[in-house]
Amino acid sequence: MNKSTIFISSFNPFISRNILCTDAMGLFRSREDVLIVIFVPDYKSAYFAKQFGGPNIVVEGVNLPSASPADIFFTYLASSLVRTGTLWAHKKEKFFRDKKLLRFLVSGLLMKLAGRLGFVKDLVRWLDLRTISGHVFRDYFEKYKPDLVFATDVFNNDDAKLIAGAKFFGAVSVAMVRSWDNITSKGMFRVKPDKLIVHNELIKHEAVKYEGMNPGDIFVSGLPQFDRYIKSPRLAREQFFRRIKLDPQGKLVLFSPFGQRFSSTDWQVLDILKQGRLRGEIPKEVQFLVRPPPNDFVAFLDRFVADEAFFLDRPGHQFSAGVFRDTELDEKDTEWLADSLYHCDLVISAGATLLVDGAVFDKPAILIYLDGWEHRPYSKSVRRFMEYDHGLWLRNSGAIKTVFTKGELFDAVNEYLVHPENDSVKRLSMAKEQCWRLDGQSGRRIYNFISSLL
């Protein structure tokens, strides 16, 4: 029997949840006529082999080299050739931090030029392709001779090298935009794939506008990691609350902070919520399930003194103690997040993505731009994230409440706990727009699309 061979990348820690734990992989696993080769960082290979290996699935651990000077140069260009609110905010933030005026001015000029001269992007990609011949993966291409390469994170530099390798060795290249904010926050594809998978029509529009993709080469799938939200049974309430050691009779707030990469005052926001509860400014029966970003260090743990109303959640598999940047989320972690959203009464988040997850369960949501009790200049305040395109879209949807002060935070918490139905219609509309189809079939659609290209 002639087998088709597919390369799949998993260099970003969220790919396990987004692809490998979904029906897309499950359906390929059942096929005897397909060989799947999953590429992961070498130190993760044993974990991936145990989690995802099978008769027709091979895990290859790759010793990924550090970014080369060419990688650094072309990544810089890629982030400077797309003009969005998010990317411009990144450039300003870097300028305020590094004080490198010339680099800032060059970035601004490149953004303006690329917006008017579309051939600039094509020229940069042509030059870039000559520097990333896929040499990191050359031996694997020669060994397996893949028919198709599925790069699951089109903006990842190692995924870009896989796509480049596909072009050099004559394989079909399919890439995926990993998250809803990626195109507006990461810039230009270093290598343009033959086909592109996106979650919704909004991202498709961005891919055409900013990346120059042909609409006919873009496949809209929905969010495969959300299939479990629709199809899986949820944990019983008593069992769920027993695990987090909180009272099932109380109200539960799922709180997601900024994380150390973006803020040093998360602990202050938690203390504001704690003191507000103790003083009766928010209901005393309120409890908090605190879920930090899985791939970030929890800096506020050293300073925030939790009481019996707080539970700190740390899902995922860590490969080194205290190192969170490579935390992998598996099927159990995905189910746990779904259970957390299902059983909570309110979501408060510093990042916008979890609020979209919550909308699938019609959970009231609050987006916070609060520096604790500090008064920071705008360039160092979390308010600078207001310029991010995806956050702006979310605020304009009317599906959430945005707060900037302690008083606004308490008012929003009190309103939503009493009237969770407020903004429900807008939340569900937002969920449908971001998820495209909430039918539990997104993973199958990705499987069917890739199969059609073999």
DOVOLO-741011 format. One line per 8 residues: number of its first residue (from 1); their letters; for each residue x, y, z of C-alpha. Coordinates in Angstrom, 3 decimals, padded with zeros to 6 digits. Layout:
<recs>
NUM	a	X Y Z  ...
</recs>
This chain:
<recs>
1	mnkstifi	000.000 000.000 000.000  001.363 003.408 -000.975  001.230 005.769 001.950  000.901 009.532 001.863  003.233 011.293 004.277  002.309 014.455 006.159  004.674 016.607 008.200  003.015 018.422 011.134
9	ssfnpfis	004.820 021.002 013.263  004.317 021.490 016.982  006.801 024.131 018.062  004.344 026.411 019.853  003.049 025.037 023.180  -000.577 025.687 022.195  -000.476 023.373 019.158  -001.044 020.284 021.315
17	rnilctda	-004.390 021.729 022.341  -005.237 023.398 019.037  -004.493 020.488 016.680  -002.983 017.338 018.163  -005.746 016.831 020.739  -008.540 017.452 018.232  -010.500 015.335 015.785  -008.157 016.470 013.016
25	mglfrsre	-005.406 014.269 014.459  -007.790 011.578 015.688  -009.122 010.982 012.185  -005.650 010.807 010.661  -004.617 008.394 013.409  -007.210 005.909 012.160  -005.875 005.840 008.575  -003.489 003.096 007.520
33	dvlivifv	-002.674 004.846 004.241  -001.212 007.964 005.885  002.033 008.422 007.817  002.125 011.414 010.146  005.492 012.840 011.214  005.198 015.331 014.098  008.135 017.694 014.585  008.787 018.944 018.126
41	pdyksayf	011.745 020.409 020.057  014.098 017.525 020.892  013.670 017.771 024.656  009.908 017.254 024.262  010.081 014.190 022.020  009.526 011.577 024.732  006.466 013.435 026.042  004.962 013.772 022.554
49	akqfggpn	005.694 010.144 021.674  003.816 009.046 024.784  000.915 011.427 024.235  000.476 011.208 020.472  002.583 008.383 019.033  000.943 005.474 017.238  001.330 002.878 014.470  001.159 005.566 011.771
57	ivvegvnl	002.493 008.501 013.821  006.203 009.216 014.227  007.544 011.919 016.550  010.794 013.551 015.491  012.606 015.635 018.088  014.549 018.407 016.378  017.519 020.241 017.807  016.358 023.700 016.816
65	psaspadi	019.196 026.189 016.410  019.063 029.683 017.855  017.814 032.430 015.590  020.387 033.255 012.937  021.264 036.830 011.975  019.075 036.321 008.889  016.192 035.151 011.108  016.522 038.241 013.277
73	fftylass	016.763 040.585 010.294  013.837 039.170 008.342  011.671 038.791 011.452  012.276 042.486 012.115  011.319 043.321 008.534  008.206 041.143 008.744  007.050 043.022 011.839  007.682 046.350 010.104
81	lvrtgtlw	005.915 045.746 006.796  002.371 045.574 008.150  000.756 048.639 009.705  -001.746 047.736 012.409  -002.606 049.288 015.748  -001.026 046.366 017.592  002.250 046.430 015.673  002.562 050.197 015.968
89	ahkkekff	001.961 049.897 019.722  004.739 047.281 019.861  007.124 049.642 018.086  006.296 052.515 020.433  006.677 050.301 023.484  010.082 049.129 022.287  011.149 052.723 021.632  010.140 053.862 025.116
97	rdkkllrf	012.061 050.917 026.543  015.223 050.999 024.387  015.311 054.689 023.337  016.564 053.728 019.847  015.145 056.544 017.781  016.645 055.557 014.414  015.220 052.028 014.552  011.819 053.437 015.538
105	lvsgllmk	011.811 055.916 012.649  012.907 053.256 010.146  010.107 050.955 011.333  007.554 053.724 010.906  008.804 054.486 007.396  008.750 050.819 006.389  005.185 050.458 007.620  004.069 053.399 005.487
113	lagrlgfv	005.958 052.235 002.402  004.679 048.662 002.594  001.114 049.914 002.835  001.510 051.796 -000.458  003.932 049.504 -002.293  002.706 045.922 -002.163  005.658 044.600 -004.183  007.960 045.391 -001.227
121	kdlvrwld	006.533 042.428 000.693  007.001 040.132 -002.311  010.601 041.258 -002.691  011.379 040.721 000.986  009.828 037.242 000.898  011.834 036.387 -002.231  015.061 037.414 -000.525  014.086 035.695 002.720
129	lrtisghv	013.387 032.413 000.960  016.992 032.378 -000.269  018.212 032.430 003.350  015.941 029.707 004.775  016.317 026.782 002.428  014.831 024.450 005.031  018.306 023.155 005.862  017.276 022.367 009.446
137	frdyfeky	014.780 019.874 008.057  016.641 018.861 004.894  017.520 015.358 006.134  013.901 014.759 007.138  012.608 015.794 003.720  015.085 013.442 002.069  014.231 010.608 004.468  010.417 010.783 004.393
145	kpdlvfat	009.719 012.583 001.086  006.466 014.154 002.406  003.502 014.827 000.171  002.231 017.651 002.377  003.580 019.898 005.112  001.139 021.270 007.708  002.778 024.225 009.470  000.483 024.837 012.419
153	dvfnndda	001.828 028.290 013.324  002.605 030.272 010.182  004.436 033.012 012.129  006.816 030.680 013.948  010.337 030.868 012.473  010.739 027.088 012.533  007.384 026.667 010.812  008.595 029.144 008.192
161	kliagakf	011.594 026.886 007.564  009.311 023.876 007.152  007.214 025.783 004.594  010.401 026.806 002.799  011.499 023.179 002.800  008.187 022.155 001.265  008.750 024.628 -001.552  012.274 023.380 -002.225
169	fgavsvam	011.309 019.701 -002.134  008.027 019.992 -004.033  005.543 019.199 -001.239  002.215 020.969 -000.795  002.433 023.523 002.028  -000.548 024.221 004.287  -000.207 026.680 007.145  -002.514 027.804 009.921
177	vrswdnit	-002.949 031.132 011.678  -002.724 029.896 015.254  -004.699 032.620 017.039  -007.150 035.400 016.253  -004.672 038.198 017.078  -001.659 036.864 015.159  -001.902 038.675 011.833  -002.377 042.084 013.447
185	skgmfrvk	000.290 041.424 016.107  003.061 039.579 014.266  003.228 041.186 010.850  004.023 039.519 007.547  004.358 035.812 006.773  008.049 035.185 006.146  007.079 032.463 003.667  003.678 032.392 002.006
193	pdklivhn	002.154 028.869 002.034  000.232 027.271 -000.828  -002.896 027.075 001.331  -003.901 028.773 004.576  -006.296 027.606 007.312  -007.983 030.305 009.411  -010.601 030.160 012.132  -013.070 032.718 010.812
201	elikheav	-013.942 035.180 008.077  -012.350 038.073 009.993  -008.930 036.421 009.876  -009.488 035.515 006.230  -010.075 039.190 005.479  -006.860 040.113 007.341  -004.883 037.473 005.444  -006.014 038.942 002.136
209	kyegmnpg	-005.469 042.554 003.240  -002.142 042.285 005.028  -000.544 039.113 003.623  -001.693 039.252 000.005  -003.191 035.751 000.155  -005.531 034.710 -002.653  -009.026 034.266 -001.112  -009.364 030.989 -003.012
217	difvsglp	-006.334 029.601 -001.159  -007.809 030.268 002.295  -009.902 027.649 004.098  -012.125 028.706 007.002  -012.394 025.923 009.591  -013.707 027.263 012.881  -011.812 026.640 016.138  -010.954 022.923 016.505
225	qfdryiks	-009.960 023.332 020.167  -013.505 024.544 020.862  -015.054 021.301 019.579  -014.733 019.876 023.082  -016.674 022.816 024.461  -019.602 021.684 022.363  -019.358 017.894 022.501  -017.759 016.849 025.800
233	prlareqf	-019.729 016.290 029.030  -018.788 018.623 031.865  -017.534 017.666 035.284  -020.184 017.617 038.028  -020.248 020.817 040.079  -019.506 019.152 043.425  -016.546 017.304 041.939  -015.227 020.441 040.233
241	frrikldp	-015.363 022.556 043.393  -013.830 019.769 045.452  -010.804 019.898 043.179  -010.327 023.651 043.631  -011.190 023.505 047.362  -013.908 026.153 047.115  -017.603 026.256 048.050  -019.991 025.025 045.309
249	qgklvlfs	-022.738 027.186 046.867  -020.795 030.390 046.292  -020.185 032.508 043.211  -017.067 031.773 041.185  -014.989 034.292 039.233  -012.442 032.961 036.754  -009.602 035.500 036.826  -006.785 035.588 034.252
257	pfgqrfss	-004.004 038.148 034.907  -001.591 039.756 032.455  001.431 037.711 033.510  004.975 038.866 034.134  005.769 039.585 030.472  003.257 042.427 030.454  002.691 043.627 034.010  004.240 043.595 037.475
265	tdwqvldi	001.053 044.638 039.273  -001.158 041.553 038.854  -000.762 040.859 042.553  -002.166 044.308 043.351  -005.295 043.663 041.274  -005.799 040.405 043.151  -005.362 042.222 046.448  -007.927 044.838 045.365
273	lkqgrlrg	-010.419 042.030 044.709  -009.546 040.366 048.011  -009.961 043.558 050.030  -013.141 044.472 048.158  -014.638 041.137 049.148  -013.587 041.469 052.795  -015.049 045.001 052.980  -018.281 043.955 051.306
281	eipkevqf	-017.747 046.095 048.196  -018.367 042.923 046.220  -020.350 039.949 047.596  -018.566 037.986 050.306  -019.666 034.694 048.758  -017.495 035.469 045.705  -014.554 033.109 045.169  -011.711 033.314 042.657
289	lvrpppnd	-010.167 030.677 040.456  -006.948 032.361 039.297  -005.635 031.039 035.972  -002.371 032.691 034.885  -001.221 032.465 031.265  000.068 028.863 030.935  003.401 029.994 029.466  004.257 032.774 031.883
297	fvafldrf	005.923 032.960 035.270  003.598 033.970 038.105  005.503 036.890 039.557  002.723 038.055 041.858  002.783 034.820 043.891  005.608 036.181 046.004  003.642 039.254 047.067  -000.042 038.367 047.025
305	vadeaffl	-001.288 036.700 050.213  -004.259 034.573 049.220  -007.021 033.616 051.607  -009.598 030.820 051.550  -011.512 032.481 048.686  -008.673 032.058 046.163  -007.393 029.035 044.276  -004.362 029.300 041.983
313	drpghqfs	-004.597 027.031 038.954  -001.491 025.849 037.064  -002.598 023.435 034.315  -000.258 021.886 031.796  002.956 019.867 031.704  006.185 021.661 032.632  009.481 020.314 031.310  011.671 022.193 033.794
321	agvfrdte	010.786 023.356 037.300  009.873 027.022 037.341  010.054 027.326 033.531  006.592 027.994 032.134  007.320 029.227 028.625  007.129 025.693 027.185  004.164 024.388 029.168  002.161 021.947 027.036
329	ldekdtew	-001.596 021.614 027.372  -003.110 018.179 026.720  -006.662 016.846 026.426  -007.208 016.877 030.186  -006.117 020.511 030.373  -008.516 021.437 027.579  -011.359 019.681 029.372  -010.384 021.421 032.619
337	ladslyhc	-010.546 024.853 031.021  -013.978 023.981 029.618  -015.101 022.859 033.102  -013.732 026.079 034.617  -015.643 028.218 032.124  -018.788 026.157 032.503  -018.904 026.402 036.302  -017.794 030.007 036.731
345	dlvisaga	-020.264 032.868 037.013  -018.013 035.568 035.590  -014.742 035.874 033.656  -012.302 038.693 034.426  -009.294 038.799 032.157  -006.384 041.040 031.318  -006.143 039.395 027.906  -008.947 039.262 025.391
353	tllvdgav	-008.698 035.634 024.265  -010.169 033.976 027.357  -013.196 036.272 027.089  -013.972 034.715 023.701  -013.740 031.251 025.266  -016.152 032.371 027.972  -018.612 033.724 025.423  -019.087 030.191 024.077
361	fdkpaili	-020.607 029.399 027.474  -022.420 032.773 027.583  -020.384 033.922 030.589  -020.360 037.636 031.475  -016.908 039.062 030.899  -014.799 041.986 032.113  -011.639 043.217 030.393  -009.342 045.038 032.815
369	yldgwehr	-006.829 047.810 032.136  -005.788 048.392 035.720  -002.282 048.915 037.160  -003.326 047.845 040.607  -003.265 050.888 042.879  -000.336 052.468 041.026  -000.593 055.454 038.672  001.790 054.719 035.833
377	pysksvrr	002.584 056.820 032.757  000.833 055.571 029.644  004.012 054.122 028.124  004.460 051.843 031.150  000.804 051.265 031.946  -001.286 048.285 030.886  -003.513 050.907 029.236  -001.074 050.819 026.320
385	fmeydhgl	-002.641 047.492 025.335  -005.821 049.383 024.466  -004.260 050.062 021.070  -004.204 046.361 020.193  -006.545 045.612 017.305  -008.148 042.475 018.720  -008.860 044.167 022.053  -010.370 047.137 020.234
393	wlrnsgai	-012.573 044.801 018.210  -013.709 043.091 021.408  -014.539 046.377 023.132  -016.452 047.620 020.094  -018.532 044.434 020.063  -020.334 045.573 023.222  -020.143 041.993 024.505  -017.941 042.820 027.483
401	ktvftkge	-017.361 045.545 030.041  -014.023 047.348 030.058  -012.771 048.786 033.352  -009.937 051.156 034.226  -010.445 051.806 037.962  -011.196 049.893 041.123  -014.664 051.439 041.300  -015.499 050.436 037.727
409	lfdavney	-014.257 046.914 038.436  -016.465 046.521 041.503  -019.492 047.995 039.708  -019.061 045.581 036.798  -018.638 042.570 039.108  -021.731 043.465 041.107  -023.850 044.074 038.017  -022.934 040.842 036.260
417	lvhpends	-023.320 038.672 039.352  -026.855 039.994 039.828  -027.751 040.187 036.134  -025.647 037.638 034.195  -028.096 037.927 031.317  -026.896 041.469 030.562  -025.088 041.637 027.186  -025.921 037.977 026.506
425	vkrlsmak	-027.132 038.590 022.954  -023.932 040.466 022.093  -021.766 037.776 023.712  -023.324 035.027 021.643  -023.013 037.140 018.504  -019.325 037.694 019.269  -018.776 033.977 019.835  -020.370 033.107 016.495
433	eqcwrldg	-018.301 035.707 014.661  -015.017 034.561 016.187  -015.751 030.829 016.101  -017.486 030.906 012.683  -019.363 027.672 013.384  -019.988 026.270 016.850  -020.974 022.793 015.716  -018.166 020.646 017.113
441	qsgrriyn	-016.940 019.811 013.588  -013.967 022.157 013.127  -011.359 019.425 013.590  -013.132 017.230 011.048  -013.232 020.124 008.575  -009.466 020.555 008.873  -008.982 016.807 008.369  -011.216 016.808 005.298
449	fissll	-009.463 019.838 003.811  -005.963 018.436 004.249  -007.093 015.011 002.967  -008.434 016.651 -000.172  -004.939 017.952 -000.971  -003.176 014.596 -000.773
</recs>
